[in-house]
Amino acid sequence: MESKWRRRSAGVAFSIGAVAVVTGAVYALRPIAPVVSLGVLYVLAVVAVAVVFGLAYAIPVSVGSMLAFNFLFLPPVHTFALRESENWVALAVYLTVGVVVGELATRSRRLAREAVEAETLRQADAVKTAVLHAVSHDLRSPLTAIRAASEGLDNPAVQLDAREREELFETIGIEVRRLERLVENLLDLSRLEAGPSRRTPELWTADALLASALEQLGREADRVETDIPVEVGLVRVDGPQVHRVLVNLIENALKFSSPSDPIDITVEDGGGRVRVRVRDRGPGIPESDRERIFDPFERGSTSGPGSGLGLAIARGFAEANGGRVWVEPEAESSGGSTFVLELPATEEGAALSKS
């Protein structure tokens, strides 16, 4: 109710202001133009009010403009009497034009609003379709692997030794965690798009953050080689959010590298920043894709199937913690890609490094 009265007050104030501004313009232009012809300027006030507040305010503005023009400019001035019949005709025309233009402006505004709503619905449907297409492969692959492993374990006709059964159980565990990460990515994206993420900043070391990320990746983490200097300082971040950043960057590197190639992670500290570099041995990323791949559902021109969510979430959570994520250009001879996570180091971390 309060907002309704606030809007009404704003509409009244805007209407009075529009009429006053046009009246001032007519006063200023009287020496260079016939007064009767200047009355058409009041149509501008009517249009402005109709566009912003609608026909309910535009009609009173039309009547008020006619009365103001009559009282202030048409002889005899400062009365509402009219001496010449042509002035009556002029006022009637101005009032009619004002009402018609106000109605047209209101209708145009309504059509524009409906067009915006239709476009919003269209974009929402497009996003839903994109989500379904994007996650379909990421859902199908682990579900297929889980079904095949579980059927193998449940089939009495298949003779499995202890090592084979353990491998099948491990496969199920890996694929379940992959499904969990996909669901977490979808939830994280919805949180990021809803607004700034809530953070619970705490002091973390780079090796602790990396250890928690590698632990979630399970057996795939065996391909990761880390180089973390002892003197790297601390960072004050939301641990679970930065954990998600590292998991998505490492998983992305694993996905686009050969199973026989390692993933290199190096950590460095300098200039008040802690940088984590994740280097893969994949096909590399063209320069034209280096920013686009951080958009939701974008996978780059050299990538395969996937949801295209991981890098968008990585950048979103990094920025929420005062950091950033980007792709470093690679020399053509080296190949692969290097993703960099940069976070602000803390004074506590600097003090500990010197001690």
Buried (B, 14 or more C-beta within 10 A) or exposed (E): EEEEEEEEEEBEEBBBEBBEEBBEBBEEBEEEEEBBEBBBBBBBBBBBBBBBBBBEBBBBBBEBBBBBBBEEBBEEEEEEEBEEEEBEEBBEEBBEBBBEBBBEBBEEBEEEEEEEEEEEEEEEEEEEEBBEEBBEEBBEBBEEBBEBBBEBBEEEEEEEEEEEEEBBEEBBBBBBBBBEBBEBBBEBBEBBEEEEBEBEBEBBBBBEBBBBBBEBBBEBBEBBEBEBEEEBBBBBBBBEBBBBBBBBBBBBBBBBBEEEBBBBBBBBBEEEBBBBBBBBBBBBBEEEBBEBBBEBBBBBEBBEBBBBBBBBBBBBBBBBBBBEBBBEEBEEEEEBBBBBBBBBBBEEBBEBBEE
